[in-house]
Amino acid sequence: MARDTFQLGKAAAAAYEQQKVKAIFRPLAEATLSAIEISNKDVVLDVACGTGIVSRVLWERSSPEAAITGIDLNEGMIEMARGVTSNTPDAFSWHTGDVTGMPFNDGSFTSAICQQGFQFFPDEEAALKEIRRVLQPGGRFILTVWAEPSRFFLALADAIGRHVSPEDATRSLAPFTYAGLDAIPELLCSCGFADVWSTDLTVERVIHEPKVSIPLEITGNPVGPAVLGRGEEVMASIVSEVLATCSDLLRGNDLISPQTARLFNATAV
Ligand SMILES: C[S@@+](CC[C@H](N)C(=O)[O-])C[C@H]1O[C@@H](n2cnc3c(N)ncnc32)[C@H](O)[C@@H]1O
């Protein structure tokens, strides 16, 4: 199967922002920006920025002097990023584009961050070389990739496999099953980076009111159209099966499932 590139339609990008950003991508951005230091003098690029949550958390924390630049392949994600930052338009510069051919001059940035985008790049080497090109020598690249599927996503994939198709079940796990995780340090070194270190970050995915939020989790995923296309009864069965499998993760109105990401830090040489 060709690599999934996590492409969403415009309505799905809205569901992504409403559900997934709140449940996991904001908490992960906060954990990442607590684990590394970015000063307000840094000129920062957010690669595969989605709806721009890393940029937004960075702005809330340190208001960099230079506008934070975000780039993503998906026009719907970038429109959403523009919309949710319309009150502070000068703080951000949003671009639609591919990581392997970015419209920025050599050495434009002192730091680049890529949160959960790498596993969707069809050519990782070309992507890393391009990120290296737009960084200054001595600049920093921070990358996070999920290390394994969480209990919640394993239960969801099982239910999708039963009610939709095995292919969609596998696709729903694509963010968590990147096969080259252990090879990333070597790959970084072969693409113009050095001094690579990594650490694991575990964050809790908090799915508030799961009966309402699980359908949104599915809608904001590339398998959304396949699942929604099977109708409301299938969606209801998937939700109730996931809730039964994950009953020990329920806390009041929340389903809480920890997720572990590997963070890599590298220096451009
Ligand atoms: C799981 S989302 C993560 C988005 C964001 N970093 C966040 O934390 O919310 C993955 C993103 O990678 C983007 N993406 C996939 N392939 C890409 C490419 N070749 N160039 C740029 N962005 C890409 C997708 O459009 C999607 O927005």
The ligand as an SDF file (V2000), in Angstrom:
LIG
                    3D

 27 29  0  0  0  0  0  0  0  0999 V2000
   -1.0610   14.4820   11.7400 C   0  0  0  0  0  0  0  0  0  0  0  0
   -0.9680   15.9800   10.8760 S   0  0  0  0  0  0  0  0  0  0  0  0
    0.0770   16.9400   11.9720 C   0  0  0  0  0  0  0  0  0  0  0  0
   -0.1380   18.4180   11.7640 C   0  0  0  0  0  0  0  0  0  0  0  0
    0.4890   19.3490   12.8050 C   0  0  0  0  0  0  0  0  0  0  0  0
    1.9160   19.2920   12.8090 N   0  0  0  0  0  0  0  0  0  0  0  0
   -0.0940   19.1410   14.1820 C   0  0  0  0  0  0  0  0  0  0  0  0
    0.6700   18.8510   15.0970 O   0  0  0  0  0  0  0  0  0  0  0  0
   -1.3220   19.2750   14.3520 O   0  0  0  0  0  0  0  0  0  0  0  0
    0.1290   15.6330    9.5320 C   0  0  0  0  0  0  0  0  0  0  0  0
    0.2800   16.7690    8.5550 C   0  0  0  0  0  0  0  0  0  0  0  0
    1.3300   16.4620    7.6230 O   0  0  0  0  0  0  0  0  0  0  0  0
    0.9930   17.1360    6.4160 C   0  0  0  0  0  0  0  0  0  0  0  0
    1.8140   16.6220    5.3050 N   0  0  0  0  0  0  0  0  0  0  0  0
    1.8160   15.3640    4.8050 C   0  0  0  0  0  0  0  0  0  0  0  0
    2.6920   15.2780    3.7770 N   0  0  0  0  0  0  0  0  0  0  0  0
    3.2610   16.5080    3.6320 C   0  0  0  0  0  0  0  0  0  0  0  0
    4.2430   17.0440    2.7370 C   0  0  0  0  0  0  0  0  0  0  0  0
    4.8110   16.2890    1.7810 N   0  0  0  0  0  0  0  0  0  0  0  0
    4.5940   18.3430    2.8680 N   0  0  0  0  0  0  0  0  0  0  0  0
    4.0100   19.1210    3.8330 C   0  0  0  0  0  0  0  0  0  0  0  0
    3.0630   18.6610    4.6940 N   0  0  0  0  0  0  0  0  0  0  0  0
    2.6950   17.3750    4.6100 C   0  0  0  0  0  0  0  0  0  0  0  0
   -0.4880   16.8340    6.2650 C   0  0  0  0  0  0  0  0  0  0  0  0
   -1.1160   17.6710    5.3260 O   0  0  0  0  0  0  0  0  0  0  0  0
   -0.9720   17.0380    7.7070 C   0  0  0  0  0  0  0  0  0  0  0  0
   -1.4300   18.3430    7.9320 O   0  0  0  0  0  0  0  0  0  0  0  0
  1  2  1  0
  2  3  1  0
  2 10  1  0
  3  4  1  0
  4  5  1  0
  5  6  1  0
  5  7  1  0
  7  8  2  0
  7  9  1  0
 10 11  1  0
 11 12  1  0
 11 26  1  0
 12 13  1  0
 13 14  1  0
 13 24  1  0
 14 15  1  0
 14 23  1  0
 15 16  2  0
 16 17  1  0
 17 18  1  0
 17 23  2  0
 18 19  1  0
 18 20  2  0
 20 21  1  0
 21 22  2  0
 22 23  1  0
 24 25  1  0
 24 26  1  0
 26 27  1  0
M  CHG  2   2   1   9  -1
M  END
$$$$
